[in-house]
Amino acid sequence: MAKAAAAGAADQESSTEKRGFFGRIVLFLKQVIGELKKVVSPTRRELLNYVIIVLVFVAFMLLLIFGLDYLFGQGAFWLFGDGGFGQKPQGPQG
């Protein structure tokens, strides 16, 4: 079995060496079409399951990043103050 696979690989390499530029492109496109024929579409139930999983993951990440941003922002305010360097910001003179 391994010898047959090795022989097939050697034949494949020699055939690609003999092919020109456009021949290799045609071979590539044939291989792409062959691989696309193997693709199986998910059922409606599987698709719904995937959508729910993705939405839950996105919501979790949104809450995690929002929470970390809030905590780091509060930590920065606690550490550095509100940017007034110890003074209250003055409003417009009126």
Biopython code that builds the backbone (N, CA, C, O; Angstrom):
import numpy as np
from Bio.PDB.StructureBuilder import StructureBuilder

atoms = [
    (1, "MET", "N", (0.824, -1.191, 0.000)),
    (1, "MET", "CA", (0.000, 0.000, 0.000)),
    (1, "MET", "C", (0.865, 1.251, 0.000)),
    (1, "MET", "O", (0.588, 2.198, -0.736)),
    (2, "ALA", "N", (1.919, 1.261, 0.826)),
    (2, "ALA", "CA", (2.788, 2.429, 0.899)),
    (2, "ALA", "C", (3.552, 2.615, -0.409)),
    (2, "ALA", "O", (3.806, 3.740, -0.838)),
    (3, "LYS", "N", (3.919, 1.480, -1.044)),
    (3, "LYS", "CA", (4.632, 1.574, -2.318)),
    (3, "LYS", "C", (3.729, 2.183, -3.384)),
    (3, "LYS", "O", (4.177, 2.985, -4.204)),
    (4, "ALA", "N", (2.460, 1.799, -3.367)),
    (4, "ALA", "CA", (1.523, 2.335, -4.356)),
    (4, "ALA", "C", (1.324, 3.829, -4.142)),
    (4, "ALA", "O", (1.239, 4.593, -5.104)),
    (5, "ALA", "N", (1.249, 4.247, -2.880)),
    (5, "ALA", "CA", (1.090, 5.672, -2.588)),
    (5, "ALA", "C", (2.330, 6.442, -3.001)),
    (5, "ALA", "O", (2.231, 7.547, -3.536)),
    (6, "ALA", "N", (3.506, 5.859, -2.754)),
    (6, "ALA", "CA", (4.751, 6.521, -3.147)),
    (6, "ALA", "C", (4.852, 6.602, -4.664)),
    (6, "ALA", "O", (5.300, 7.612, -5.207)),
    (7, "ALA", "N", (4.436, 5.541, -5.349)),
    (7, "ALA", "CA", (4.474, 5.552, -6.810)),
    (7, "ALA", "C", (3.494, 6.582, -7.357)),
    (7, "ALA", "O", (3.790, 7.274, -8.331)),
    (8, "GLY", "N", (2.320, 6.683, -6.723)),
    (8, "GLY", "CA", (1.339, 7.686, -7.149)),
    (8, "GLY", "C", (1.856, 9.090, -6.943)),
    (8, "GLY", "O", (1.617, 9.971, -7.769)),
    (9, "ALA", "N", (2.565, 9.308, -5.843)),
    (9, "ALA", "CA", (3.128, 10.632, -5.573)),
    (9, "ALA", "C", (4.225, 10.954, -6.576)),
    (9, "ALA", "O", (4.349, 12.095, -7.022)),
    (10, "ALA", "N", (5.029, 9.944, -6.934)),
    (10, "ALA", "CA", (6.089, 10.169, -7.918)),
    (10, "ALA", "C", (5.488, 10.483, -9.283)),
    (10, "ALA", "O", (5.977, 11.357, -9.998)),
    (11, "ASP", "N", (4.414, 9.759, -9.644)),
    (11, "ASP", "CA", (3.744, 10.044, -10.917)),
    (11, "ASP", "C", (3.160, 11.448, -10.914)),
    (11, "ASP", "O", (3.226, 12.159, -11.916)),
    (12, "GLN", "N", (2.596, 11.838, -9.796)),
    (12, "GLN", "CA", (2.003, 13.178, -9.685)),
    (12, "GLN", "C", (3.072, 14.250, -9.852)),
    (12, "GLN", "O", (2.856, 15.239, -10.552)),
    (13, "GLU", "N", (4.230, 14.060, -9.211)),
    (13, "GLU", "CA", (5.308, 15.042, -9.311)),
    (13, "GLU", "C", (5.836, 15.128, -10.735)),
    (13, "GLU", "O", (6.089, 16.221, -11.241)),
    (14, "SER", "N", (6.005, 13.964, -11.390)),
    (14, "SER", "CA", (6.537, 13.990, -12.750)),
    (14, "SER", "C", (5.526, 14.595, -13.716)),
    (14, "SER", "O", (5.911, 15.260, -14.677)),
    (15, "SER", "N", (4.231, 14.369, -13.469)),
    (15, "SER", "CA", (3.230, 14.935, -14.372)),
    (15, "SER", "C", (3.127, 16.446, -14.200)),
    (15, "SER", "O", (2.852, 17.156, -15.167)),
    (16, "THR", "N", (3.346, 16.957, -12.969)),
    (16, "THR", "CA", (3.294, 18.407, -12.797)),
    (16, "THR", "C", (4.530, 19.072, -13.368)),
    (16, "THR", "O", (4.473, 20.226, -13.793)),
    (17, "GLU", "N", (5.658, 18.353, -13.384)),
    (17, "GLU", "CA", (6.865, 18.925, -13.972)),
    (17, "GLU", "C", (6.720, 19.048, -15.484)),
    (17, "GLU", "O", (7.270, 19.971, -16.086)),
    (18, "LYS", "N", (5.985, 18.125, -16.102)),
    (18, "LYS", "CA", (5.803, 18.144, -17.546)),
    (18, "LYS", "C", (4.797, 19.208, -17.978)),
    (18, "LYS", "O", (4.840, 19.681, -19.113)),
    (19, "ARG", "N", (3.902, 19.580, -17.083)),
    (19, "ARG", "CA", (2.853, 20.529, -17.435)),
    (19, "ARG", "C", (3.415, 21.938, -17.479)),
    (19, "ARG", "O", (4.353, 22.283, -16.760)),
    (20, "GLY", "N", (2.816, 22.735, -18.340)),
    (20, "GLY", "CA", (3.199, 24.134, -18.411)),
    (20, "GLY", "C", (2.445, 24.941, -17.371)),
    (20, "GLY", "O", (1.767, 24.392, -16.503)),
    (21, "PHE", "N", (2.576, 26.241, -17.477)),
    (21, "PHE", "CA", (1.946, 27.145, -16.513)),
    (21, "PHE", "C", (0.430, 26.978, -16.513)),
    (21, "PHE", "O", (-0.176, 26.821, -15.453)),
    (22, "PHE", "N", (-0.185, 27.011, -17.691)),
    (22, "PHE", "CA", (-1.644, 26.908, -17.774)),
    (22, "PHE", "C", (-2.123, 25.499, -17.453)),
    (22, "PHE", "O", (-3.228, 25.323, -16.939)),
    (23, "GLY", "N", (-1.306, 24.498, -17.750)),
    (23, "GLY", "CA", (-1.656, 23.130, -17.394)),
    (23, "GLY", "C", (-1.734, 22.942, -15.890)),
    (23, "GLY", "O", (-2.597, 22.222, -15.389)),
    (24, "ARG", "N", (-0.821, 23.598, -15.168)),
    (24, "ARG", "CA", (-0.862, 23.518, -13.702)),
    (24, "ARG", "C", (-2.075, 24.248, -13.152)),
    (24, "ARG", "O", (-2.663, 23.813, -12.161)),
    (25, "ILE", "N", (-2.459, 25.354, -13.783)),
    (25, "ILE", "CA", (-3.654, 26.079, -13.333)),
    (25, "ILE", "C", (-4.895, 25.222, -13.543)),
    (25, "ILE", "O", (-5.756, 25.151, -12.666)),
    (26, "VAL", "N", (-4.993, 24.569, -14.704)),
    (26, "VAL", "CA", (-6.137, 23.699, -14.982)),
    (26, "VAL", "C", (-6.170, 22.544, -13.988)),
    (26, "VAL", "O", (-7.238, 22.196, -13.484)),
    (27, "LEU", "N", (-5.023, 21.948, -13.700)),
    (27, "LEU", "CA", (-4.954, 20.860, -12.725)),
    (27, "LEU", "C", (-5.414, 21.344, -11.353)),
    (27, "LEU", "O", (-6.163, 20.650, -10.666)),
    (28, "PHE", "N", (-4.968, 22.525, -10.959)),
    (28, "PHE", "CA", (-5.371, 23.080, -9.667)),
    (28, "PHE", "C", (-6.882, 23.268, -9.613)),
    (28, "PHE", "O", (-7.519, 22.902, -8.625)),
    (29, "LEU", "N", (-7.458, 23.839, -10.670)),
    (29, "LEU", "CA", (-8.905, 24.070, -10.682)),
    (29, "LEU", "C", (-9.679, 22.755, -10.647)),
    (29, "LEU", "O", (-10.719, 22.673, -9.993)),
    (30, "LYS", "N", (-9.191, 21.725, -11.340)),
    (30, "LYS", "CA", (-9.845, 20.414, -11.287)),
    (30, "LYS", "C", (-9.794, 19.845, -9.874)),
    (30, "LYS", "O", (-10.770, 19.262, -9.401)),
    (31, "GLN", "N", (-8.655, 20.016, -9.198)),
    (31, "GLN", "CA", (-8.538, 19.520, -7.830)),
    (31, "GLN", "C", (-9.450, 20.293, -6.886)),
    (31, "GLN", "O", (-10.032, 19.708, -5.972)),
    (32, "VAL", "N", (-9.581, 21.602, -7.097)),
    (32, "VAL", "CA", (-10.476, 22.408, -6.264)),
    (32, "VAL", "C", (-11.912, 21.940, -6.440)),
    (32, "VAL", "O", (-12.635, 21.779, -5.457)),
    (33, "ILE", "N", (-12.335, 21.719, -7.684)),
    (33, "ILE", "CA", (-13.700, 21.251, -7.941)),
    (33, "ILE", "C", (-13.917, 19.887, -7.308)),
    (33, "ILE", "O", (-14.979, 19.627, -6.743)),
    (34, "GLY", "N", (-12.914, 19.007, -7.398)),
    (34, "GLY", "CA", (-13.019, 17.693, -6.773)),
    (34, "GLY", "C", (-13.178, 17.782, -5.267)),
    (34, "GLY", "O", (-13.953, 17.028, -4.678)),
    (35, "GLU", "N", (-12.454, 18.694, -4.640)),
    (35, "GLU", "CA", (-12.576, 18.864, -3.188)),
    (35, "GLU", "C", (-13.918, 19.489, -2.819)),
    (35, "GLU", "O", (-14.509, 19.127, -1.802)),
    (36, "LEU", "N", (-14.404, 20.423, -3.635)),
    (36, "LEU", "CA", (-15.688, 21.058, -3.335)),
    (36, "LEU", "C", (-16.846, 20.071, -3.442)),
    (36, "LEU", "O", (-17.866, 20.245, -2.775)),
    (37, "LYS", "N", (-16.705, 19.043, -4.266)),
    (37, "LYS", "CA", (-17.751, 18.025, -4.372)),
    (37, "LYS", "C", (-17.843, 17.189, -3.097)),
    (37, "LYS", "O", (-18.875, 16.571, -2.838)),
    (38, "LYS", "N", (-16.779, 17.165, -2.302)),
    (38, "LYS", "CA", (-16.769, 16.401, -1.051)),
    (38, "LYS", "C", (-17.434, 17.150, 0.096)),
    (38, "LYS", "O", (-17.726, 16.556, 1.135)),
    (39, "VAL", "N", (-17.677, 18.445, -0.079)),
    (39, "VAL", "CA", (-18.229, 19.264, 0.998)),
    (39, "VAL", "C", (-19.685, 18.875, 1.240)),
    (39, "VAL", "O", (-20.463, 18.724, 0.298)),
    (40, "VAL", "N", (-20.042, 18.714, 2.513)),
    (40, "VAL", "CA", (-21.404, 18.366, 2.891)),
    (40, "VAL", "C", (-22.013, 19.553, 3.621)),
    (40, "VAL", "O", (-21.434, 20.053, 4.586)),
    (41, "SER", "N", (-23.173, 20.005, 3.170)),
    (41, "SER", "CA", (-23.852, 21.127, 3.825)),
    (41, "SER", "C", (-24.458, 20.656, 5.139)),
    (41, "SER", "O", (-24.939, 19.526, 5.227)),
    (42, "PRO", "N", (-24.441, 21.510, 6.162)),
    (42, "PRO", "CA", (-25.042, 21.112, 7.441)),
    (42, "PRO", "C", (-26.564, 21.076, 7.332)),
    (42, "PRO", "O", (-27.164, 21.765, 6.507)),
    (43, "THR", "N", (-27.169, 20.259, 8.183)),
    (43, "THR", "CA", (-28.629, 20.223, 8.232)),
    (43, "THR", "C", (-29.129, 21.494, 8.900)),
    (43, "THR", "O", (-28.347, 22.256, 9.469)),
    (44, "ARG", "N", (-30.429, 21.717, 8.828)),
    (44, "ARG", "CA", (-31.003, 22.913, 9.437)),
    (44, "ARG", "C", (-30.750, 22.933, 10.944)),
    (44, "ARG", "O", (-30.453, 23.983, 11.514)),
    (45, "ARG", "N", (-30.867, 21.780, 11.581)),
    (45, "ARG", "CA", (-30.642, 21.704, 13.031)),
    (45, "ARG", "C", (-29.180, 22.000, 13.382)),
    (45, "ARG", "O", (-28.907, 22.723, 14.340)),
    (46, "GLU", "N", (-28.245, 21.444, 12.610)),
    (46, "GLU", "CA", (-26.824, 21.710, 12.854)),
    (46, "GLU", "C", (-26.504, 23.185, 12.642)),
    (46, "GLU", "O", (-25.760, 23.785, 13.419)),
    (47, "LEU", "N", (-27.070, 23.766, 11.586)),
    (47, "LEU", "CA", (-26.826, 25.174, 11.298)),
    (47, "LEU", "C", (-27.348, 26.052, 12.431)),
    (47, "LEU", "O", (-26.670, 26.989, 12.853)),
    (48, "LEU", "N", (-28.543, 25.754, 12.923)),
    (48, "LEU", "CA", (-29.102, 26.517, 14.043)),
    (48, "LEU", "C", (-28.221, 26.365, 15.281)),
    (48, "LEU", "O", (-27.996, 27.332, 16.009)),
    (49, "ASN", "N", (-27.729, 25.163, 15.515)),
    (49, "ASN", "CA", (-26.846, 24.918, 16.652)),
    (49, "ASN", "C", (-25.563, 25.739, 16.524)),
    (49, "ASN", "O", (-25.114, 26.338, 17.501)),
    (50, "TYR", "N", (-24.974, 25.772, 15.338)),
    (50, "TYR", "CA", (-23.753, 26.555, 15.116)),
    (50, "TYR", "C", (-24.009, 28.044, 15.321)),
    (50, "TYR", "O", (-23.189, 28.741, 15.918)),
    (51, "VAL", "N", (-25.144, 28.531, 14.827)),
    (51, "VAL", "CA", (-25.468, 29.955, 14.968)),
    (51, "VAL", "C", (-25.616, 30.317, 16.438)),
    (51, "VAL", "O", (-25.110, 31.351, 16.875)),
    (52, "ILE", "N", (-26.302, 29.478, 17.203)),
    (52, "ILE", "CA", (-26.496, 29.753, 18.633)),
    (52, "ILE", "C", (-25.153, 29.746, 19.360)),
    (52, "ILE", "O", (-24.900, 30.610, 20.200)),
    (53, "ILE", "N", (-24.301, 28.789, 19.048)),
    (53, "ILE", "CA", (-22.986, 28.721, 19.696)),
    (53, "ILE", "C", (-22.178, 29.976, 19.393)),
    (53, "ILE", "O", (-21.546, 30.537, 20.289)),
    (54, "VAL", "N", (-22.191, 30.420, 18.146)),
    (54, "VAL", "CA", (-21.431, 31.618, 17.775)),
    (54, "VAL", "C", (-21.989, 32.846, 18.479)),
    (54, "VAL", "O", (-21.218, 33.666, 18.979)),
    (55, "LEU", "N", (-23.306, 32.993, 18.531)),
    (55, "LEU", "CA", (-23.902, 34.158, 19.191)),
    (55, "LEU", "C", (-23.597, 34.175, 20.686)),
    (55, "LEU", "O", (-23.324, 35.236, 21.248)),
    (56, "VAL", "N", (-23.642, 33.018, 21.334)),
    (56, "VAL", "CA", (-23.315, 32.949, 22.763)),
    (56, "VAL", "C", (-21.848, 33.311, 22.974)),
    (56, "VAL", "O", (-21.523, 34.041, 23.911)),
    (57, "PHE", "N", (-20.966, 32.815, 22.126)),
    (57, "PHE", "CA", (-19.544, 33.127, 22.250)),
    (57, "PHE", "C", (-19.295, 34.619, 22.044)),
    (57, "PHE", "O", (-18.532, 35.228, 22.793)),
    (58, "VAL", "N", (-19.928, 35.207, 21.042)),
    (58, "VAL", "CA", (-19.746, 36.638, 20.783)),
    (58, "VAL", "C", (-20.273, 37.462, 21.954)),
    (58, "VAL", "O", (-19.637, 38.438, 22.354)),
    (59, "ALA", "N", (-21.425, 37.085, 22.509)),
    (59, "ALA", "CA", (-21.969, 37.810, 23.659)),
    (59, "ALA", "C", (-21.030, 37.694, 24.861)),
    (59, "ALA", "O", (-20.812, 38.673, 25.574)),
    (60, "PHE", "N", (-20.478, 36.511, 25.084)),
    (60, "PHE", "CA", (-19.535, 36.324, 26.188)),
    (60, "PHE", "C", (-18.304, 37.203, 26.008)),
    (60, "PHE", "O", (-17.872, 37.868, 26.949)),
    (61, "MET", "N", (-17.740, 37.210, 24.807)),
    (61, "MET", "CA", (-16.553, 38.026, 24.553)),
    (61, "MET", "C", (-16.872, 39.511, 24.694)),
    (61, "MET", "O", (-16.051, 40.274, 25.203)),
    (62, "LEU", "N", (-18.058, 39.927, 24.245)),
    (62, "LEU", "CA", (-18.466, 41.323, 24.380)),
    (62, "LEU", "C", (-18.514, 41.720, 25.851)),
    (62, "LEU", "O", (-17.991, 42.766, 26.234)),
    (63, "LEU", "N", (-19.141, 40.887, 26.668)),
    (63, "LEU", "CA", (-19.230, 41.193, 28.097)),
    (63, "LEU", "C", (-17.857, 41.162, 28.769)),
    (63, "LEU", "O", (-17.571, 41.990, 29.634)),
    (64, "LEU", "N", (-17.020, 40.222, 28.381)),
    (64, "LEU", "CA", (-15.680, 40.136, 28.958)),
    (64, "LEU", "C", (-14.865, 41.388, 28.637)),
    (64, "LEU", "O", (-14.243, 41.968, 29.528)),
    (65, "ILE", "N", (-14.865, 41.802, 27.386)),
    (65, "ILE", "CA", (-14.081, 42.978, 26.999)),
    (65, "ILE", "C", (-14.675, 44.244, 27.596)),
    (65, "ILE", "O", (-13.931, 45.127, 28.025)),
    (66, "PHE", "N", (-16.005, 44.353, 27.634)),
    (66, "PHE", "CA", (-16.632, 45.507, 28.268)),
    (66, "PHE", "C", (-16.246, 45.575, 29.744)),
    (66, "PHE", "O", (-15.905, 46.644, 30.251)),
    (67, "GLY", "N", (-16.300, 44.427, 30.435)),
    (67, "GLY", "CA", (-15.950, 44.400, 31.853)),
    (67, "GLY", "C", (-14.496, 44.759, 32.102)),
    (67, "GLY", "O", (-14.194, 45.532, 33.012)),
    (68, "LEU", "N", (-13.590, 44.204, 31.298)),
    (68, "LEU", "CA", (-12.174, 44.537, 31.466)),
    (68, "LEU", "C", (-11.911, 46.004, 31.162)),
    (68, "LEU", "O", (-11.130, 46.648, 31.863)),
    (69, "ASP", "N", (-12.548, 46.540, 30.130)),
    (69, "ASP", "CA", (-12.377, 47.952, 29.787)),
    (69, "ASP", "C", (-12.870, 48.839, 30.929)),
    (69, "ASP", "O", (-12.223, 49.825, 31.281)),
    (70, "TYR", "N", (-14.007, 48.486, 31.499)),
    (70, "TYR", "CA", (-14.547, 49.267, 32.610)),
    (70, "TYR", "C", (-13.606, 49.211, 33.817)),
    (70, "TYR", "O", (-13.322, 50.233, 34.441)),
    (71, "LEU", "N", (-13.127, 48.003, 34.137)),
    (71, "LEU", "CA", (-12.239, 47.866, 35.294)),
    (71, "LEU", "C", (-10.922, 48.612, 35.095)),
    (71, "LEU", "O", (-10.451, 49.285, 36.012)),
    (72, "PHE", "N", (-10.329, 48.504, 33.922)),
    (72, "PHE", "CA", (-9.084, 49.229, 33.664)),
    (72, "PHE", "C", (-9.318, 50.735, 33.655)),
    (72, "PHE", "O", (-8.464, 51.498, 34.107)),
    (73, "GLY", "N", (-10.466, 51.167, 33.145)),
    (73, "GLY", "CA", (-10.786, 52.599, 33.165)),
    (73, "GLY", "C", (-10.938, 53.111, 34.584)),
    (73, "GLY", "O", (-10.420, 54.175, 34.922)),
    (74, "GLN", "N", (-11.647, 52.358, 35.420)),
    (74, "GLN", "CA", (-11.810, 52.763, 36.815)),
    (74, "GLN", "C", (-10.470, 52.739, 37.543)),
    (74, "GLN", "O", (-10.193, 53.599, 38.379)),
    (75, "GLY", "N", (-9.643, 51.749, 37.219)),
    (75, "GLY", "CA", (-8.313, 51.699, 37.822)),
    (75, "GLY", "C", (-7.463, 52.886, 37.414)),
    (75, "GLY", "O", (-6.710, 53.417, 38.231)),
    (76, "ALA", "N", (-7.570, 53.310, 36.167)),
    (76, "ALA", "CA", (-6.814, 54.477, 35.709)),
    (76, "ALA", "C", (-7.304, 55.737, 36.405)),
    (76, "ALA", "O", (-6.493, 56.574, 36.800)),
    (77, "PHE", "N", (-8.630, 55.891, 36.566)),
    (77, "PHE", "CA", (-9.158, 57.054, 37.287)),
    (77, "PHE", "C", (-8.705, 57.042, 38.742)),
    (77, "PHE", "O", (-8.362, 58.086, 39.298)),
    (78, "TRP", "N", (-8.703, 55.859, 39.359)),
    (78, "TRP", "CA", (-8.277, 55.766, 40.754)),
    (78, "TRP", "C", (-6.791, 56.102, 40.878)),
    (78, "TRP", "O", (-6.381, 56.782, 41.819)),
    (79, "LEU", "N", (-5.984, 55.623, 39.925)),
    (79, "LEU", "CA", (-4.548, 55.815, 39.993)),
    (79, "LEU", "C", (-4.139, 57.238, 39.623)),
    (79, "LEU", "O", (-3.313, 57.838, 40.311)),
    (80, "PHE", "N", (-4.693, 57.777, 38.566)),
    (80, "PHE", "CA", (-4.265, 59.074, 38.059)),
    (80, "PHE", "C", (-5.239, 60.203, 38.348)),
    (80, "PHE", "O", (-4.911, 61.364, 38.104)),
    (81, "GLY", "N", (-6.390, 59.910, 38.844)),
    (81, "GLY", "CA", (-7.400, 60.943, 39.057)),
    (81, "GLY", "C", (-8.184, 61.171, 37.777)),
    (81, "GLY", "O", (-8.113, 60.378, 36.839)),
    (82, "ASP", "N", (-8.934, 62.264, 37.751)),
    (82, "ASP", "CA", (-9.780, 62.521, 36.591)),
    (82, "ASP", "C", (-9.137, 63.467, 35.595)),
    (82, "ASP", "O", (-9.840, 64.040, 34.762)),
    (83, "GLY", "N", (-7.841, 63.650, 35.651)),
    (83, "GLY", "CA", (-7.140, 64.453, 34.669)),
    (83, "GLY", "C", (-6.987, 65.903, 35.054)),
    (83, "GLY", "O", (-6.466, 66.688, 34.261)),
    (84, "GLY", "N", (-7.424, 66.298, 36.254)),
    (84, "GLY", "CA", (-7.358, 67.699, 36.651)),
    (84, "GLY", "C", (-6.089, 68.066, 37.387)),
    (84, "GLY", "O", (-5.934, 69.224, 37.775)),
    (85, "PHE", "N", (-5.185, 67.145, 37.595)),
    (85, "PHE", "CA", (-3.954, 67.367, 38.344)),
    (85, "PHE", "C", (-4.244, 68.012, 39.697)),
    (85, "PHE", "O", (-3.538, 68.922, 40.131)),
    (86, "GLY", "N", (-5.281, 67.531, 40.345)),
    (86, "GLY", "CA", (-5.601, 68.035, 41.682)),
    (86, "GLY", "C", (-6.453, 69.290, 41.680)),
    (86, "GLY", "O", (-6.771, 69.797, 42.755)),
    (87, "GLN", "N", (-6.832, 69.807, 40.544)),
    (87, "GLN", "CA", (-7.647, 71.016, 40.475)),
    (87, "GLN", "C", (-8.962, 70.684, 39.792)),
    (87, "GLN", "O", (-9.052, 69.770, 38.973)),
    (88, "LYS", "N", (-9.967, 71.447, 40.152)),
    (88, "LYS", "CA", (-11.234, 71.291, 39.463)),
    (88, "LYS", "C", (-11.136, 71.967, 38.105)),
    (88, "LYS", "O", (-10.557, 73.048, 37.996)),
    (89, "PRO", "N", (-11.687, 71.353, 37.077)),
    (89, "PRO", "CA", (-11.677, 72.033, 35.790)),
    (89, "PRO", "C", (-12.562, 73.270, 35.843)),
    (89, "PRO", "O", (-13.657, 73.239, 36.403)),
    (90, "GLN", "N", (-12.083, 74.346, 35.262)),
    (90, "GLN", "CA", (-12.832, 75.596, 35.302)),
    (90, "GLN", "C", (-13.690, 75.713, 34.060)),
    (90, "GLN", "O", (-13.270, 75.390, 32.949)),
    (91, "GLY", "N", (-14.896, 76.181, 34.282)),
    (91, "GLY", "CA", (-15.826, 76.367, 33.180)),
    (91, "GLY", "C", (-15.550, 77.669, 32.453)),
    (91, "GLY", "O", (-14.626, 78.398, 32.812)),
    (92, "PRO", "N", (-16.337, 77.964, 31.445)),
    (92, "PRO", "CA", (-16.151, 79.220, 30.706)),
    (92, "PRO", "C", (-16.469, 80.422, 31.589)),
    (92, "PRO", "O", (-17.385, 80.393, 32.411)),
    (93, "GLN", "N", (-15.703, 81.453, 31.396)),
    (93, "GLN", "CA", (-15.918, 82.683, 32.167)),
    (93, "GLN", "C", (-17.127, 83.409, 31.587)),
    (93, "GLN", "O", (-17.175, 83.691, 30.389)),
    (94, "GLY", "N", (-18.060, 83.696, 32.408)),
    (94, "GLY", "CA", (-19.254, 84.301, 31.856)),
    (94, "GLY", "C", (-19.654, 85.456, 32.563)),
    (94, "GLY", "O", (-20.655, 86.080, 32.211)),
]
sb = StructureBuilder()
sb.init_structure("model")
sb.init_model(0)
sb.init_chain("A")
sb.init_seg("    ")
for serial, (resi, resn, name, xyz) in enumerate(atoms, 1):
    if name == "N":
        sb.init_residue(resn, " ", resi, " ")
    sb.init_atom(name, np.array(xyz, "f"), 0.0, 1.0, " ", f" {name:<3s}", serial, name[0])
structure = sb.get_structure()
